[in-house]
Amino acid sequence: MLNIILFQPEIPENTGNIARTCVAFNARLHLIRPYGFFLTSKAIKRSSVTYWDKLDLHEYDSYDEFVQKNNINNESQIYYITRYGKHTTNNIKYNLDNDVYLMFGKESTGIDKQILKDNLDKTIRIPTSENVRALNLSNCVAMLSYEYVKRNEFKGLSEEEPFKKDEI
């Protein structure tokens, strides 16, 4: 299963969009506090539309609590998405039989530098032109989530046409 982790998210609209993406791709969403907003805010509800109640959401007070509760170790498929990544997204070799975790950092400063240093071999960057310093967080999550479900041959997702021609 795909697991999306947001390390100390700051912008409610991003988190709401990411929640909707998680529901669309049957992914779990893990949020690590502190947040820059309240989960009850109107911005969260507006951006996640009516999907919040369908979300598989897990919250943690710290990165250490996340690691402990999810039994994260050296063998875990956890990747830290950062502009400082040692590898590109093409280097991710998912074992689709096991849980995959993709961690994204807060919008202003990313993932804590010590976490990145401790996990340098599992840091991933999304290649961009030199004209852009960083991409929008929810866009990054959407790109990598889609890449995961595509590699998993859209398992568990509907590939049928959602509408009949006369309904459009």
N, CA, C and O of each residue as an XYZ file, in Angstrom:
672
protein
N       0.836     -1.179      0.000
C       0.000      0.000      0.000
C       0.878      1.239      0.000
O       1.956      1.259      0.595
N       0.402      2.259     -0.671
C       1.100      3.539     -0.705
C       0.758      4.335      0.545
O      -0.405      4.442      0.932
N       1.791      4.890      1.168
C       1.648      5.729      2.357
C       2.303      7.070      2.076
O       3.487      7.132      1.747
N       1.537      8.139      2.204
C       2.050      9.492      2.023
C       2.236     10.102      3.398
O       1.316     10.095      4.215
N       3.425     10.629      3.656
C       3.729     11.244      4.946
C       4.000     12.717      4.713
O       4.819     13.077      3.868
N       3.315     13.571      5.461
C       3.591     15.009      5.429
C       4.238     15.388      6.747
O       3.634     15.261      7.812
N       5.472     15.853      6.660
C       6.223     16.276      7.837
C       5.913     17.743      8.103
O       6.350     18.623      7.361
N       5.161     17.997      9.156
C       4.825     19.345      9.624
C       4.260     20.243      8.520
O       4.811     21.312      8.257
N       3.166     19.823      7.871
C       2.582     20.637      6.798
C       2.103     21.992      7.315
O       1.655     22.117      8.454
N       2.209     23.004      6.450
C       1.888     24.375      6.867
C       0.680     24.974      6.162
O       0.029     25.864      6.711
N       0.371     24.513      4.977
C      -0.670     25.146      4.163
C      -1.873     24.211      4.065
O      -1.770     23.124      3.498
N      -3.015     24.633      4.619
C      -4.172     23.733      4.659
C      -4.670     23.308      3.284
O      -5.108     22.170      3.116
N      -4.614     24.185      2.311
C      -5.090     23.828      0.968
C      -4.254     22.694      0.369
O      -4.791     21.803     -0.289
N      -2.945     22.731      0.597
C      -2.096     21.635      0.117
C      -2.489     20.319      0.775
O      -2.644     19.300      0.101
N      -2.646     20.347      2.080
C      -2.994     19.129      2.807
C      -4.364     18.613      2.364
O      -4.547     17.402      2.237
N      -5.309     19.483      2.131
C      -6.627     19.075      1.639
C      -6.546     18.442      0.262
O      -7.186     17.421      0.006
N      -5.759     19.044     -0.633
C      -5.571     18.464     -1.970
C      -4.896     17.105     -1.883
O      -5.266     16.173     -2.596
N      -3.911     16.997     -1.012
C      -3.194     15.732     -0.835
C      -4.129     14.669     -0.262
O      -4.061     13.505     -0.658
N      -4.989     15.058      0.656
C      -5.973     14.115      1.207
C      -6.854     13.569      0.085
O      -7.130     12.371      0.038
N      -7.292     14.439     -0.809
C      -8.126     13.999     -1.936
C      -7.348     13.041     -2.838
O      -7.897     12.038     -3.293
N      -6.079     13.340     -3.098
C      -5.235     12.462     -3.904
C      -5.096     11.096     -3.230
O      -5.162     10.064     -3.897
N      -4.906     11.090     -1.918
C      -4.792      9.824     -1.188
C      -6.066      8.998     -1.322
O      -5.997      7.788     -1.537
N      -7.209      9.626     -1.201
C      -8.474      8.899     -1.354
C      -8.584      8.346     -2.777
O      -9.007      7.206     -2.968
N      -8.208      9.140     -3.763
C      -8.308      8.712     -5.163
C      -7.446      7.499     -5.465
O      -7.826      6.652     -6.274
N      -6.270      7.406     -4.814
C      -5.337      6.318     -5.101
C      -5.260      5.278     -3.990
O      -4.320      4.485     -3.949
N      -6.250      5.274     -3.078
C      -6.291      4.300     -1.974
C      -5.016      4.319     -1.134
O      -4.524      3.269     -0.722
N      -4.494      5.494     -0.886
C      -3.272      5.644     -0.089
C      -3.618      6.114      1.324
O      -4.623      6.790      1.544
N      -2.769      5.743      2.265
C      -2.891      6.270      3.634
C      -2.188      7.616      3.699
O      -1.190      7.842      3.015
N      -2.719      8.505      4.527
C      -2.071      9.794      4.770
C      -1.612      9.833      6.217
O      -2.402      9.623      7.138
N      -0.319     10.105      6.410
C       0.281     10.232      7.742
C       0.688     11.696      7.912
O       1.407     12.240      7.073
N       0.239     12.326      8.978
C       0.580     13.716      9.265
C       1.401     13.786     10.540
O       1.015     13.237     11.572
N       2.545     14.470     10.459
C       3.421     14.630     11.622
C       3.349     16.075     12.093
O       3.649     16.998     11.336
N       2.952     16.266     13.342
C       2.806     17.599     13.932
C       4.171     18.236     14.203
O       5.191     17.549     14.250
N       4.174     19.571     14.380
C       3.030     20.473     14.391
C       2.587     20.855     12.979
O       3.373     20.825     12.033
N       1.300     21.215     12.863
C       0.747     21.694     11.608
C       0.680     23.216     11.659
O       0.698     23.814     12.735
N       0.604     23.822     10.504
C       0.452     25.274     10.433
C      -1.003     25.689     10.349
O      -1.299     26.800      9.910
N      -1.917     24.825     10.760
C      -3.357     25.060     10.633
C      -4.076     24.057     11.525
O      -3.450     23.180     12.120
N      -5.388     24.192     11.611
C      -6.204     23.222     12.327
C      -6.875     22.311     11.304
O      -7.328     22.779     10.259
N      -6.939     21.025     11.596
C      -7.576     20.091     10.663
C      -9.057     20.377     10.470
O      -9.674     19.862      9.537
N      -9.622     21.183     11.334
C     -11.041     21.536     11.210
C     -11.258     22.796     10.384
O     -12.394     23.250     10.240
N     -10.189     23.370      9.838
C     -10.318     24.638      9.115
C     -11.141     24.491      7.841
O     -11.195     23.419      7.239
N     -11.778     25.585      7.445
C     -12.588     25.589      6.224
C     -11.727     25.325      4.993
O     -12.193     24.705      4.036
N     -10.493     25.782      5.004
C      -9.604     25.591      3.851
C      -9.338     24.107      3.608
O      -9.283     23.668      2.459
N      -9.173     23.341      4.668
C      -8.976     21.891      4.531
C     -10.222     21.265      3.919
O     -10.133     20.502      2.957
N     -11.363     21.584      4.471
C     -12.611     20.983      4.001
C     -12.898     21.382      2.557
O     -13.374     20.560      1.773
N     -12.618     22.625      2.198
C     -12.868     23.100      0.842
C     -11.978     22.393     -0.167
O     -12.452     21.984     -1.227
N     -10.694     22.243      0.145
C      -9.766     21.652     -0.813
C      -9.866     20.129     -0.879
O      -9.517     19.532     -1.897
N     -10.336     19.503      0.186
C     -10.497     18.046      0.141
C     -11.896     17.669     -0.340
O     -12.221     16.487     -0.449
N     -12.713     18.665     -0.624
C     -14.089     18.524     -1.079
C     -14.841     17.687     -0.049
O     -14.817     18.020      1.136
N     -15.494     16.632     -0.456
C     -16.281     15.819      0.485
C     -15.612     14.482      0.761
O     -16.281     13.518      1.131
N     -14.308     14.417      0.586
C     -13.612     13.146      0.685
C     -12.930     12.902      2.028
O     -12.414     11.807      2.252
N     -12.912     13.875      2.919
C     -12.175     13.756      4.175
C     -12.620     12.537      4.977
O     -11.793     11.870      5.598
N     -13.907     12.244      4.968
C     -14.413     11.107      5.748
C     -14.016      9.758      5.148
O     -14.154      8.730      5.812
N     -13.531      9.741      3.921
C     -13.083      8.504      3.271
C     -11.568      8.301      3.411
O     -11.030      7.284      2.973
N     -10.900      9.260      4.016
C      -9.446      9.258      4.130
C      -8.970      8.331      5.237
O      -9.526      8.327      6.336
N      -7.931      7.538      4.941
C      -7.263      6.708      5.948
C      -6.150      7.580      6.544
O      -5.031      7.610      6.032
N      -6.471      8.278      7.620
C      -5.601      9.293      8.213
C      -4.984      8.803      9.517
O      -5.652      8.216     10.367
N      -3.673      9.068      9.646
C      -2.943      8.741     10.871
C      -2.137      9.973     11.270
O      -1.488     10.598     10.431
N      -2.182     10.321     12.565
C      -1.485     11.510     13.053
C      -0.459     11.126     14.113
O      -0.627     10.161     14.858
N       0.623     11.928     14.150
C       1.723     11.675     15.076
C       2.221     12.999     15.642
O       2.138     14.040     14.991
N       2.738     12.938     16.862
C       3.283     14.133     17.497
C       4.731     14.390     17.104
O       5.238     15.491     17.318
N       5.411     13.389     16.530
C       6.812     13.559     16.150
C       7.198     12.529     15.092
O       6.489     11.548     14.867
N       8.330     12.773     14.455
C       8.872     11.818     13.497
C       9.198     10.499     14.198
O       8.941      9.426     13.654
N       9.759     10.577     15.394
C      10.102      9.365     16.148
C       8.863      8.509     16.431
O       8.917      7.283     16.338
N       7.754      9.157     16.774
C       6.517      8.418     17.016
C       6.045      7.735     15.727
O       5.605      6.585     15.763
N       6.135      8.433     14.594
C       5.788      7.836     13.307
C       6.633      6.593     13.048
O       6.096      5.547     12.683
N       7.948      6.696     13.232
C       8.863      5.581     12.992
C       8.499      4.397     13.875
O       8.426      3.261     13.407
N       8.273      4.668     15.152
C       7.961      3.604     16.107
C       6.641      2.914     15.770
O       6.585      1.686     15.720
N       5.583      3.682     15.538
C       4.260      3.093     15.320
C       4.152      2.355     13.990
O       3.285      1.496     13.831
N       5.016      2.675     13.041
C       4.969      2.015     11.732
C       6.114      1.029     11.527
O       6.306      0.510     10.427
N       6.874      0.774     12.592
C       7.999     -0.176     12.542
C       8.947      0.116     11.386
O       9.373     -0.795     10.676
N       9.273      1.390     11.204
C      10.188      1.799     10.145
C      11.605      1.415     10.545
O      12.047      1.728     11.651
N      12.324      0.733      9.644
C      13.707      0.354      9.900
C      14.486      0.422      8.590
O      13.962      0.906      7.587
N      15.715     -0.050      8.585
C      16.566      0.022      7.390
C      16.003     -0.759      6.215
O      16.336     -0.477      5.064
N      15.160     -1.730      6.494
C      14.577     -2.553      5.435
C      13.294     -1.948      4.868
O      12.809     -2.393      3.828
N      12.747     -0.945      5.534
C      11.485     -0.347      5.101
C      11.660      0.410      3.797
O      12.712      0.989      3.525
N      10.603      0.389      2.999
C      10.583      1.155      1.756
C      10.077      2.554      2.060
O       8.920      2.880      1.794
N      10.942      3.365      2.612
C      10.596      4.750      2.889
C      11.560      5.632      2.111
O      12.774      5.425      2.128
N      10.991      6.618      1.431
C      11.781      7.533      0.618
C      11.449      8.956      1.049
O      10.295      9.297      1.308
N      12.493      9.774      1.117
C      12.376     11.145      1.588
C      12.507     12.058      0.371
O      13.571     12.133     -0.243
N      11.427     12.747      0.029
C      11.394     13.561     -1.172
C      11.878     14.967     -0.806
O      11.292     15.650      0.034
N      12.970     15.376     -1.468
C      13.601     16.647     -1.144
C      14.385     17.153     -2.346
O      14.874     16.364     -3.155
N      14.501     18.452     -2.458
C      15.301     18.994     -3.563
C      16.781     18.654     -3.392
O      17.560     18.801     -4.334
N      17.174     18.204     -2.205
C      18.552     17.803     -1.938
C      18.766     16.308     -2.176
O      19.815     15.773     -1.818
N      17.809     15.645     -2.762
C      17.846     14.196     -2.916
C      19.068     13.687     -3.647
O      19.523     14.283     -4.623
N      19.591     12.578     -3.161
C      20.752     11.931     -3.757
C      20.381     11.238     -5.070
O      21.205     11.137     -5.979
N      19.144     10.765     -5.163
C      18.676     10.027     -6.337
C      17.512     10.771     -6.981
O      16.919     11.661     -6.371
N      17.191     10.399     -8.214
C      15.993     10.947     -8.860
C      14.862      9.944     -8.730
O      15.065      8.809     -8.299
N      13.676     10.375     -9.106
C      12.495      9.516     -8.986
C      12.636      8.230     -9.789
O      12.026      7.223     -9.430
N      13.414      8.229    -10.855
C      13.621      7.012    -11.653
C      14.347      5.932    -10.866
O      14.265      4.755    -11.218
N      15.055      6.309     -9.808
C      15.831      5.343     -9.022
C      15.000      4.588     -7.987
O      15.507      3.671     -7.340
N      13.741      4.959     -7.824
C      12.906      4.262     -6.849
C      12.501      2.914     -7.445
O      11.871      2.852     -8.501
N      12.868      1.856     -6.760
C      12.504      0.494     -7.171
C      11.539     -0.057     -6.120
O      11.960     -0.623     -5.112
N      10.261      0.114     -6.365
C       9.259     -0.320     -5.404
C       9.126     -1.834     -5.379
O       9.101     -2.478     -6.428
N       9.041     -2.399     -4.186
C       8.583     -3.766     -4.013
C       7.095     -3.631     -3.727
O       6.700     -3.310     -2.606
N       6.290     -3.869     -4.715
C       4.860     -3.596     -4.611
C       4.123     -4.575     -3.706
O       2.925     -4.422     -3.472
N       4.834     -5.583     -3.195
C       4.221     -6.523     -2.258
C       4.242     -5.989     -0.827
O       3.582     -6.542      0.053
N       4.992     -4.927     -0.595
C       5.121     -4.356      0.747
C       4.711     -2.890      0.748
O       4.624     -2.260     -0.307
N       4.461     -2.356      1.924
C       4.107     -0.951      2.046
C       5.244     -0.068      1.542
O       6.421     -0.354      1.761
N       4.864      1.007      0.866
C       5.804      2.016      0.386
C       5.438      3.328      1.070
O       4.268      3.708      1.118
N       6.451      4.018      1.599
C       6.246      5.288      2.285
C       7.000      6.382      1.534
O       8.188      6.246      1.240
N       6.292      7.468      1.230
C       6.911      8.636      0.609
C       6.724      9.816      1.549
O       5.595     10.236      1.805
N       7.827     10.354      2.064
C       7.742     11.476      2.995
C       8.058     12.779      2.285
O       9.030     12.883      1.538
N       7.207     13.779      2.538
C       7.366     15.118      1.991
C       7.463     16.099      3.150
O       6.819     15.913      4.182
N       8.262     17.135      2.980
C       8.487     18.093      4.056
C       7.546     19.276      4.029
O       6.745     19.447      3.110
N       7.667     20.088      5.067
C       6.818     21.277      5.142
C       7.192     22.250      4.029
O       8.322     22.262      3.540
N       6.233     23.048      3.652
C       6.369     23.908      2.481
C       7.526     24.905      2.576
O       8.161     25.194      1.561
N       7.812     25.430      3.750
C       8.831     26.476      3.864
C      10.266     25.945      3.918
O      11.167     26.549      3.336
N      10.485     24.831      4.604
C      11.860     24.369      4.802
C      12.072     22.892      4.507
O      13.199     22.410      4.618
N      11.036     22.160      4.139
C      11.190     20.753      3.805
C      11.286     19.850      5.024
O      10.818     20.185      6.113
N      11.904     18.703      4.810
C      12.099     17.710      5.875
C      13.287     18.143      6.728
O      14.270     18.673      6.211
N      13.194     17.919      8.015
C      14.277     18.244      8.945
C      15.606     17.725      8.401
O      15.701     16.570      7.986
N      16.624     18.572      8.402
C      17.935     18.223      7.817
C      18.580     17.009      8.481
O      19.259     16.234      7.808
N      18.384     16.828      9.776
C      18.972     15.667     10.451
C      18.334     14.372      9.959
O      19.020     13.363      9.792
N      17.021     14.400      9.727
C      16.346     13.216      9.175
C      16.929     12.891      7.808
O      17.180     11.726      7.499
N      17.145     13.919      6.986
C      17.722     13.693      5.655
C      19.137     13.124      5.753
O      19.482     12.182      5.039
N      19.957     13.699      6.639
C      21.336     13.211      6.806
C      21.358     11.755      7.251
O      22.194     10.973      6.796
N      20.441     11.394      8.138
C      20.386     10.024      8.650
C      19.885      9.028      7.606
O      20.051      7.820      7.775
N      19.277      9.522      6.533
C      18.665      8.652      5.526
C      19.069      9.052      4.111
O      18.278      8.928      3.176
N      20.278      9.521      3.960
C      20.744     10.079      2.687
C      20.542      9.151      1.495
O      20.182      9.613      0.412
N      20.766      7.856      1.672
C      20.614      6.910      0.560
C      19.165      6.729      0.122
O      18.905      6.158     -0.937
N      18.223      7.208      0.926
C      16.808      7.086      0.577
C      16.190      8.451      0.239
O      14.968      8.602      0.251
N      17.033      9.435     -0.059
C      16.518     10.747     -0.455
C      16.329     10.788     -1.966
O      17.174     10.327     -2.734
N      15.206     11.349     -2.362
C      14.813     11.388     -3.771
C      14.467     12.824     -4.151
O      13.863     13.553     -3.364
N      14.850     13.222     -5.353
C      14.452     14.534     -5.867
C      13.701     14.358     -7.174
O      13.934     13.411     -7.926
N      12.802     15.284     -7.425
C      12.079     15.330     -8.689
C      12.875     16.246     -9.606
O      13.035     17.428     -9.301
N      13.379     15.727    -10.725
C      14.177     16.579    -11.620
C      13.348     17.746    -12.173
O      12.211     17.566    -12.612
N      13.934     18.927    -12.143
C      13.304     20.120    -12.714
C      14.378     20.926    -13.434
O      15.569     20.631    -13.333
N      13.942     21.936    -14.155
C      14.904     22.833    -14.779
C      15.581     23.673    -13.705
O      15.097     23.751    -12.576
N      16.677     24.290    -14.048
C      17.391     25.137    -13.087
C      16.639     26.435    -12.797
O      17.047     27.202    -11.925
N      15.561     26.686    -13.509
C      14.786     27.919    -13.321
C      13.832     27.859    -12.134
O      13.259     28.878    -11.748
N      13.655     26.664    -11.547
C      12.703     26.485    -10.450
C      13.431     25.913     -9.244
O      14.148     24.918     -9.347
N      13.234     26.560     -8.095
C      13.858     26.091     -6.858
C      13.078     24.936     -6.260
O      13.667     23.978     -5.760
N      11.744     25.021     -6.310
C      10.902     23.995     -5.695
C       9.545     23.967     -6.382
O       9.107     24.951     -6.979
N       8.891     22.815     -6.283
C       7.545     22.637     -6.816
C       6.532     22.679     -5.683
O       6.891     22.531     -4.515
N       5.277     22.881     -6.026
C       4.201     22.873     -5.048
C       4.088     21.488     -4.415
O       4.161     20.473     -5.108
N       3.912     21.456     -3.112
C       3.862     20.204     -2.366
C       2.779     19.265     -2.877
O       3.050     18.087     -3.111
N       1.564     19.757     -3.055
C       0.495     18.852     -3.488
C       0.738     18.337     -4.894
O       0.342     17.216     -5.213
N       1.383     19.130     -5.747
C       1.733     18.649     -7.086
C       2.761     17.528     -7.009
O       2.666     16.547     -7.746
N       3.740     17.667     -6.125
C       4.764     16.622     -5.958
C       4.138     15.315     -5.490
O       4.458     14.243     -6.002
N       3.245     15.415     -4.515
C       2.572     14.218     -4.018
C       1.758     13.575     -5.133
O       1.768     12.353     -5.283
N       1.055     14.388     -5.915
C       0.247     13.846     -7.011
C       1.126     13.147     -8.046
O       0.779     12.065     -8.520
N       2.252     13.748     -8.397
C       3.147     13.142     -9.390
C       3.659     11.784     -8.930
O       3.603     10.807     -9.677
N       4.155     11.725     -7.709
C       4.746     10.473     -7.228
C       3.687      9.426     -6.894
O       3.938      8.228     -7.017
N       2.512      9.872     -6.474
C       1.419      8.925     -6.238
C       0.983      8.287     -7.553
O       0.762      7.078     -7.622
N       0.862      9.100     -8.584
C       0.485      8.566     -9.890
C       1.549      7.608    -10.410
O       1.225      6.557    -10.964
N       2.797      7.962    -10.235
C       3.883      7.084    -10.672
C       3.792      5.732     -9.958
O       4.003      4.685    -10.571
N       3.481      5.760     -8.670
C       3.344      4.513     -7.911
C       2.195      3.662     -8.455
O       2.391      2.480     -8.737
N       1.002      4.240     -8.607
C      -0.138      3.434     -9.063
C       0.060      2.969    -10.506
O      -0.422      1.900    -10.882
N       0.752      3.749    -11.304
C       1.049      3.337    -12.677
C       1.962      2.116    -12.673
O       1.716      1.150    -13.396
N       3.015      2.158    -11.859
C       3.920      1.001    -11.766
C       3.207     -0.219    -11.207
O       3.595     -1.353    -11.488
N       2.175      0.011    -10.422
C       1.384     -1.058     -9.827
C       0.222     -1.452    -10.752
O      -0.711     -2.140    -10.337
N       0.297     -1.006    -12.002
C      -0.697     -1.314    -13.031
C      -2.117     -0.958    -12.597
O      -3.068     -1.662    -12.934
N      -2.257      0.138    -11.848
C      -3.538      0.682    -11.408
C      -4.358     -0.320    -10.590
O      -5.588     -0.270    -10.571
N      -3.650     -1.230     -9.918
C      -4.308     -2.257     -9.104
C      -5.254     -1.607     -8.088
O      -4.866     -0.701     -7.350
N      -6.486     -2.083     -8.069
C      -7.488     -1.578     -7.130
C      -8.165     -0.299     -7.568
O      -9.007      0.232     -6.844
N      -7.814      0.211     -8.747
C      -8.418      1.442     -9.253
C      -9.254      1.131    -10.488
O      -8.940      0.210    -11.242
N     -10.296      1.885    -10.689
C     -11.183      1.680    -11.832
C     -10.566      2.284    -13.085
O     -10.192      3.456    -13.108
N     -10.468      1.470    -14.118
C      -9.981      1.960    -15.409
C     -11.118      2.072    -16.425
O     -10.891      2.388    -17.593
N     -12.315      1.816    -15.975
C     -13.464      1.898    -16.868
C     -13.902      3.354    -17.029
O     -13.644      4.199    -16.172
N     -14.569      3.619    -18.144
C     -15.062      4.971    -18.389
C     -16.103      5.313    -17.313
O     -17.020      4.531    -17.059
N     -15.953      6.481    -16.687
C     -16.858      6.824    -15.587
C     -18.246      7.272    -16.035
O     -19.185      7.254    -15.239
N     -18.392      7.682    -17.327
C     -19.673      8.195    -17.814
C     -20.045      7.530    -19.124
O     -19.187      7.078    -19.881
N     -21.334      7.480    -19.372
C     -21.801      7.064    -20.684
C     -21.858      8.311    -21.555
O     -22.029      9.420    -21.049
N     -21.716      8.133    -22.842
C     -21.665      9.273    -23.760
C     -22.884     10.181    -23.620
O     -22.753     11.399    -23.737
N     -24.041      9.628    -23.376
C     -25.251     10.470    -23.262
C     -25.332     11.212    -21.927
O     -26.208     12.057    -21.746
N     -24.438     10.911    -21.000
C     -24.420     11.618    -19.709
C     -23.547     12.864    -19.766
O     -23.610     13.708    -18.872
N     -22.738     12.983    -20.802
C     -21.812     14.115    -20.872
C     -22.484     15.312    -21.513
O     -21.862     16.364    -21.660
